[in-house]
Amino acid sequence: MIDHEKARREARLAEMNDLAAVLKTEEGIRVLRRLMARCGILQPSLSADTLAMARSEGIRYVGLSLLQDIREARRPETRCHRVSP
């Protein structure tokens, strides 16, 4: 495996472990819910103003990406809890 691929995979694994840790707390879940609500992931972003619509879609994309990460972090096979030496 190429070194930068390995580094990318390890970074992604660390992200998933971090997110899984946040999801284990009520506070973390509340913060993530607020962020996703602010991103309007369940709201249409249609507007007569194309710039406003593009902005809304960009914000919505961030929320949808976060939702995808949350789903991935909840799958046990995507996490690995390593013990530090």
N, C-alpha and C positions, 0 to 999 in steps of 0.2 A: 504494500500500500504506500502511496506517495505521502511524504511527510505533511504537506499542506492538507491533504484529504484527511489524514489521521487527526491533525490539529482541529480541522473543521468539525469532525465527528465528535471529538472530545469536548469541544466548545458547546456543541448542540446538546450533548449528554448533560453537561453541567447546567445549561439553561433549563432542561427538563427537570433535573433534580431540584434546582432552585424553585421552579414553579410548583413542583409537587410539595415542597416544604411550605410554601405560602398557602397552598390549598388545604393544608392540614390545620390551619387556624381559622377561627370564625372571623377575625379581623381581616385576614388576607382575602377571604371569600367576599366579605363586604366591599372591600376596596376594588376588587376586580369586577364585581357586579356594577358598582358605580361607574367605573371606567367604561364598561361595555354599554351601559345605558347612555352615557354621554356621547358615545360613538354612534348611537342610533342604528345599531345593527338590525333591528326589526322594523325600521322606518324607511319608507321610500325617500329617495333623495331627488325626486323630480322637481324641476324649477324652470321657469321661463328664462331665468338668468343662467347662462351656461357656466359662468365662472363660479357662481354660488353652488350650482349642481356639482361641478368638478370638485370643489372644496368639500362638500358634503360626502361625495363618494370616496374621497381620499381619507376622510375621518372614519367613514364606515369601514373601509378596507382595513384600517388599523384594528378596529374592533373585531372584525371577522378573523384577522390573523391571530389575534389574542385568543379568540374562541377556539381556533384550530390548535393552538399551542396547549390550551387547557385540556382539550380532549386527548391530545397526545401524551401530556404529562400524567394523566390519570390512568393510562395503560401501563401496567406493571412491566411489560416487556421492553418499554422504551426507557426505563430507568435502571440505574445501577448505583447502588450506594456503596462506595468504596470506603475502606477503612484506611485512615492516614497512618503512615508508619510511625 
